[in-house]
Amino acid sequence: MKSKKELIRIVRTSEGDICLDDTGRKNGRGAYVCKNIVCMEKVKKTRGLDRSFKFSVPADVYERLSEEIKKYDEQ
């Protein structure tokens, strides 16, 4: 278990878009992932976002999120 400050929020908006929520305040259903690429790869492998958002997340969305999280991992 980690605090929210150690995690990054991924949001599914009412329009169906999936994006990273840097502020933690965007409207929509959210899921939290560690700020490193290892956690994101595990979420991708287990299809964790599919379960959280209750719909099939396309593979390209996982790739885009992985690229964005790599930026956090490098900092």
Secondary structure in CASP SS format (residue, H / E / C, confidence):
PFRMAT SS
TARGET T0000
AUTHOR 0000-0000-0000
METHOD secondary structure of the structure
MODEL  1
M C 1.00
K C 1.00
S C 1.00
K H 1.00
K H 1.00
E H 1.00
L E 1.00
I E 1.00
R E 1.00
I E 1.00
V E 1.00
R E 1.00
T C 1.00
S C 1.00
E C 1.00
G C 1.00
D C 1.00
I E 1.00
C E 1.00
L E 1.00
D E 1.00
D C 1.00
T C 1.00
G C 1.00
R C 1.00
K C 1.00
N C 1.00
G C 1.00
R E 1.00
G E 1.00
A E 1.00
Y E 1.00
V E 1.00
C E 1.00
K C 1.00
N C 1.00
I H 1.00
V H 1.00
C H 1.00
M H 1.00
E H 1.00
K H 1.00
V H 1.00
K H 1.00
K H 1.00
T H 1.00
R C 1.00
G H 1.00
L H 1.00
D H 1.00
R H 1.00
S H 1.00
F H 1.00
K C 1.00
F C 1.00
S C 1.00
V C 1.00
P C 1.00
A H 1.00
D H 1.00
V H 1.00
Y H 1.00
E H 1.00
R H 1.00
L H 1.00
S H 1.00
E H 1.00
E H 1.00
I H 1.00
K H 1.00
K H 1.00
Y H 1.00
D H 1.00
E H 1.00
Q C 1.00
END
